[in-house]
Amino acid sequence: METVVQLEVGNTRQMRDLQLVIAALEDADRIISEHLAPDRSKDPEETLDRLIRTLHRPEITRAVTRLASGRGV
């Protein structure tokens, strides 16, 4: 399911939400890349814990909910 986010000009709250979500996704991408790197020891439990701490934060959940509902922050 693809969510389309439409930004209204001047909606700074929505931009902050979008920036927060993008930053969390960039952090998650980095964590996954580190886990997949050939020179790193691979502890799936540690990687999962790091991903959960990165993505399952109240401010991220609220931002995603607002963006999905079209309200933005």
N, C-alpha and C positions, 0 to 999 in steps of 0.2 A: 504494500500500500504506500503510495507516494503522497506526501503532504506538500502542498504548494503554499509558500508563505509570501504574501503580498505586503510590501512595505509602503506605508504612506509617507510622503515627504514630510519631514519635520517630526515624525513620531520617534522621539529619542528614547522613550521607554521600550518600544519594540526593538530598537537598535541595540539597546543594552542587553535585552534578552537574547537576541541573536548572537551578539558578541560573546556572551557567557556560554551559550551552547556550543558555539564554534570552538572556543578555547577548551572546553571540556572534551570535545571530540578530537582536537589536536593532541591533548594530553593522552587520551586513550590510544590514539594512533601511535604515539611515541612508546607507550607501554607495550603495545603489541609488537612493534618493531624491535624493541629491546628483547622481548621474549623469543622472537624468531631469529635473532642474530646468531650466526653459527659459533661465535666465540664466547657465548654466554651459557652459564648453566641454566637449565630450564626447570623451574619449579612452577608447575601449573597452578598450584594453590596460591602461591604468592602473587602470580600474575593476576589471577581472578580477584584476589583481595584488593590489589591495587586498582583494578578496573572498577570494582564496586565502590571503593572510596572516591574514585574520580567522578563516576557517572551518577551514582545514587546519592546525591546530596540534595537537601531540600530546595536550595535555590535553583538547581538545575531542573528538578522536577517541576517546580512552579513556573520556570521560564518556558519549558517545553509545553506545559499545559496552556499557558497564555498564548504562545505562538500558534499552537494547534487550534485554539478557539478563535484566533484572529484578533485577540485583544492586545497582545504584545506588551512589553514593559519598556 
